[in-house]
């Protein structure tokens, strides 16, 4: 039977002597019970798609959510169940689903042609608005965050004539070869903190990993040591100014400014990967939020309003490498008319300064009320709110880097995801690594449902007598 967020039953409390794995198995069984059509579809999908999904990111236990449609701040699955959508397509849909301004812009553009591989007038407007938000004067477009970060690394190497790149341990910058190193490793696979293992991703040669140097987030001294060890060889550093695939880890005061100073002192460039933070945590992204302007900014996700997108912005000096031909930034679908029309509506009509104020209000309500409930049940937690992004983490102290993040209980994180899902709130399935994403179309009623489910999560976690999990390894990513 299909359900809506308002008619979901309240589950019975956990029995005394409950283990974490028993709770997870009970919630997974309840989830499967609500999704018979999705179960059948998942089985059929395995015949034609590896893993039964369109992207490995959609794989999760017990099964992925199969979405039928979305409207406003909600989505409906193929079984007719309605959910408050805080997944947002991994942080893409901060404008919500089927926003009237996006629908109008894309429909109008479709009738005028959908692809030319030539610039259209909307591209000038989008680049100009991005320049205003991020303080970088020139922009080029891509089709994903992966392409944007790949272009940024190519630019840093082309400009400096150097090969080595610094990246943060555990950070993700897309699935291209260049920095697909030190990803999704469990705590036992990382090596010494002052000399981390440079293990490339599957299918990537070790020779690529040899061109990357790994440092912990929030550690300026480690960056200094790497530059000292490789004088004149480092092209630049790429990082998320806030780590966003480890919950949310903000930078320490002075960290970003310190990185810029160190990089420039050694003749290297600094790139902010704002694929997840740009246009989400503030009007001008983390660049505006923390007051540090890098040499290059990478964007994607929220920029397109649900249409595939990406962008690279840079200083005049950096982008002159494209203008004078030192680097050819190319792509058949770069600046696609549909993307540009949608992005123009996102930037010019929807994500106004006022929208960030309202998102902060809703997010702060979610966070404050959740923390009060967790305190009531004696469940240690921390978190943060940055406009459309926020998180509540069941752990006794804030993580400041990837290694500390790995100590967060993976099993409890998955339980929280299941409780929210069964309670009518769809969140990213990798609950330990992801956070919530609000949209301009969410309401106080949506916040109330999230908080209601948080109370049930707190009750269940407080009831656990055995936290040892056979389902999830201690120190694992997921």
N, C-alpha and C positions, 0 to 999 in steps of 0.2 A: 504494500500500500504506500502510495506517495505521501510524503510529509512536508509540512511547511515549518519554518522556524518557530511558529507560535503554538503548534499543536503537538510538539514532541513531548513524550512522557518523561517524567523524572525517574531515573533508574534507582533501584534499591541500593542502599549503602553496602559497602564491602563487608564480608563476614570477617569476624576476628581471625587472626592468624593467616592473613592473606599475603601471598608472595607477589612480587612485581610481575612475574611471568603469568600468574593466574589472572591478574587484572588485565594484562595486555590481551591474553587469549580470549577472555570474556568480551572485551570491547571489539576485538576483531571479528568475533562470531556475530555480535550484534550488527556490525557494519555490513557484513556479508548478507545477513538476513534481510537488510533493507534494500539490497541491490541485486536482485535476481537477473534483471536484464543486463546489467553491467557485467555480471559474472559470465553470462553466455557470450556477450560481445567480446570479452577478454579472451575467452577460449577460441573463438573464431579468428580473432586478430593474430593469434600465434601462428596460424597457417600462412599468413601473408606478410607479417611484419616481425622481424626478430624481437623477441621478448614481448611481443604483443602490444607494442607501443610505438609512437612516432618518433620519440626521442628517449634515450636512456634516462634522462632526467625525470620522465614520467613514471618510471618503475618504482613501485613501493609496495610494502606489505600492508594488508593482505592482497589488495588489487588496486589499480589506479582508479580515480574517479573518471567516468566517461560523461562528458558534458554535452548537453543538448543545446542549451542556449544561455545567454546572459542578458540582463537588463538592469540598468542602474548599478546598485551595489550588490546584486544578487546573481547567482547562477542556478540552473536546474540541471540535474543529471538525467540520464536516459531512462531512469526509473520514475521520473517525475518528482524526485525529492528536491526541495528548495534549500539553498544555503546562502548565508551571508558570506560574500566572497572577500576574504582577507589574504588569499593567495595572490590574486591579481595577475595571474600569468607570470609568476616570479617577478613581481614588482613592476609590471608594464602598465597595468590599467589604472593609473591614478586618476584618470578622467572618468572611470566607470565604464560600464558596457552600454553600447548603443547611445552614447551621449548625442543629443540632437545636433550639436555643432559639428561633431565628427561625421555623423550620418549625412548631414547636408553637404559638407565639404567633399566627402568621398563620392557621393552620388553625383554631384555636379561635375567633378573631375572625370568620372567614368564616361560621361556622355561626350567629353571633349577629347578622349583618347587616353590610354593608360600607360603607354611606353613609347619613348622616342630616342632614348640614349642621347639626348640633348638637353641643355638647361631650359627650365621654364621660369616664368616670373616669380612663382612662389618661392623658388630657391633663394632669391635675393632677400626676400622678406624674412625667411627663416634664419639665414646666416646673420642678418642684421640684428634680429632679436636675440640670438644666441650670444652675439658679441656684446650686447648690452647687459645680459645677465652674468656673463662670466668674465668680462673685461678683456677678452682676447679678440683681436680685430678681424681675423680671417678664419674661414671654416671650409672644410670639404665634407662630403657625405659618403656614407657606406651603407651596408644593408644589415649590419649586426654589430654587437659589441665586440665579437671576435675580430671582425675586420677592422674595427676602429683601433683596437689595441695593437693589432699587427702593423697597421700603418704607422702608429706612433713609434713603435720600436724600429721600424725601417727608417723613419725620419731621424731618430736619434743617432743611428749608425751612419746614415748618409751624411749628416751634417758634421759629425765629429771624426769620421773616418776610423772609428774604434769598433771593437767587436763585443766586448763584455757588457752584460746587462745585470743590474741588481734588481731582485724582486724579494718580496716579503714571504717568509715561510708560511705555507698553507694557503696562500692567496690564489685566487682564480682569475685569469684574465682572458678567458676564451679558450677554444680547443685547437688553436693553431700551434705549430711546433715551438715557436720562439721562446715562450716562457711556460710551457706545459711541463713544469718541473716542480717537485715538492708539493704535490697535490694529493689530498684525501689520504694522507698517511696516518696510520695509528701511532700512538705514542712510542711503541717499541721499535718503530721503523725510521725514526727521525735522525738518529745519530747524536753526536755531541752538540750542545747548544752553540758552541763557538766555531763549529765546523760541521754544519748539517749535511746529511746525505743529499746529494743532488741526483735523485732518481727521476728519470724522465717518465712521462706517461706512456701507456701502451702504444706501440707502433711508432715511437719516436726514438731516433738514434741517440746513443749515449753522447755522441759528438755534439749534439745540440745542447744537452745539459751541461757540457763542459764550457759553454759560453755564458752560463748563468751563475751568479753568485747569490746565495741565500742569506738573509738576515732576519732576525725577529722583528715583529712590529713594535713600535714604541721604544726602540733601542738605537739612539744616535751613535753611541760608542761603537756598536757593531758595524755601522755604516762607515765610520771613520777608519776602522781596522781594515775593511775591504779595500777602500781607496788606497790606503797606505801599502797594502800588500800587492796592488796592481797599478802602479803609477803610470798614467798616460794610456791606460788600456780600457777604461770604462766609459762607454758611450752615454749611459744614463741610468736612471732608476725609474721603475714603474711601480705604483702602488695604489690601492684604494685609500683615499685619505681617511676613511673610516672602514675598518674591516667589516665586510657585510656577508661573508659566507662562513662566519664563525659567530652566529648571532649578530650582535652589533658591538663592535669594539671601537670606541672613539679614540682619537689621538690624545696623548698627554699634552698639556700646555707647552708650547714651544717646539713640539716635535716636528711639525710640518715646516715651520719657518727654518728650523735647524737643518732639515734635509735640503731645502733649497739653497741655503748658504753653503753647505758642504759640497753639494753637486757643482755649484757654480765655481767654487774655489778650485775645484779640480778639473774645470773645463768640461763638465758633463751636464746633461740636461735632465729635467725632472718632469715626469708625466703623472698626472692624476687620472686614474681609471675611475670615472664617475658614471659608469654604466648603470650602477645601482643607486648611487646617491644623487646624481645630477637631476635637477628639476623635481626632486622628491623630498630631500631633507631641508631644502630652503629654496627660495625663488632662484637664486644663483648657485644652487648645489652646495657641496661642501667647500668649494672655492670661496663662495661668499660667506658661508657659515663660520669658517675658521680664519678668514682674512688673509689667506696665502694664495697667490696666483702663480701657478706653475708655468712651465714653458709650453706644455701641451695638455689639453683636456680631451678625454674620450667620453662620448655619450652614446646611448642607445635606449632600449627599453621604453621609458616613459615618454620620450620625445615623439614617437610615432602615433600615440593614441591607439595602439593596438595593431598598427600596420608595421611590418618589418622595417627597421631603420637603424641608423648609426651616424655618428658625426665625429670629426676630429677638428679641434680648434687649436690655434697656436698664436704665438707672438708673431709680429711681422718678420722678425729675423728667422724664426723657424720656418714659417710658411713660404718664405722666399725660396727655400730649397725646392718647393714644388713649382713656383713661378718660373724659376730659371732652369728647370729641367734636371737638377741634381737628383731629384726623386720623382718618379712618375706615379702619382696616386690615381689608380684607375679602377673601373668596375662598370660593367654593362648597365647595372641597375642603380648605380649611384645617383641620388637625386631623383629617383622615380617620381613621376607626377602625382601618383596617389599618396606616396609618403609625404611629399612636400605639402600637398593640400591639407593632409591631416595634421602634420606638424605645425603648420601655420595657425590652424584653429586651436591646437593645444596651447601654443605659446601666446597667441594674441587674444583668445577669447575665454579660455577655461582656467588655466593655471595663473590666475591673477594673484597679486600680493595678498588679497583678502582670503583666497582659498587656502593659503598656508596657515593663516591665523585660525580658521575654522578646523582644519585638520589637526592642528596642535591642540585645540580645545577637546576634540573627540579623543585623540590619542592620550591626552593627559587624564581624561576621565577613565579610560580603559586601564591605564597604568595605576593610577592612585587607588581606584576601587579594588583592583586585583591585588595590589600589595597589602591593602588593609585586610582582605580576606585571607591571604596567605599568612599574615601575621596572626590572625585569629586562630588559625590551625597550627601554628608553630612550624610552618614550612619555610625554610630559608630561601630567599629569592632576591634578585636584583634586576635591573633593566634600565631602559631609557626611552625617551620619546623625542623624535626629530620630525616634526610636521607629519607627513604621510607615513613615516616609518616609525616602528616602535617594537619593543620586545619586553617580555617578562621571562626571566630565566630562573629555574629552580636550582639554585646553587648558593653556597654560603658566602661567596666573595666574587666580585667582578673579574672576569678574565681580561687581561691586558695584552695577550698575544695568543698565538695558535696553540702552543703547548699547554697553556693554562686552560684554554677552551676545551681541549680534549678531556680534561678531568670532569667535565659536566656529565651527569648521568644520562647516557644515551637511551636507556630503557624508559626512564621517567619521561624523557622528552617525547618519545614515541607514544607513550600513554596519553600525554596531554593532547597530542595531535588527534588521537582516536576519540577522546572525550569531546573535543570541540567538533569533530566531524559528525559523530553520532548525535550531538546536540544542535546540529544545523549551522555550523560555522566551518567553512572550508578554508584551511590554512595550508601552507606548503608542507608536503609530506615529510621532508627532511627537517623535522621540528627542531632538532638540535642546531642545525646550521643556519636556518632561515629565521625570518622575523615577520611581523604582520605588515601589510600594506593597505592603508586606507585609500579611499577615493573621494572625489568631490561629490559623490552621490550617496555616500553612507550617512546614516542618521543616528540619533541618540538611541532609537530602538535597536539598532544593530549593535551598538555598544552594550546595551543592557543584556543582550543574548550572550555576547562574549563573556561578560562578567558572570552571568548565571552559570555558564559552563566552567568558568574558572573556579567557582565555589565547589562544583562537583569534583574537579581535578584535585583541589586542595583536600577535600574529604577523603578521596581515594589514596592520595599520597600519604596523608597522615595515618591511614589505616594499615599501611604496609609494615609487616613484621620481618620480612626477609627481602632485602633489596638485591640479593645476588641474582643475576640473570643468566640463564643459559642461552637466551635469544640474542642478547646484545653484549658484545665484548667491552670490558672496561677500557677506557682510553681510545675507543673507536670513534670514527667520524659519524657513521650512521649505523 
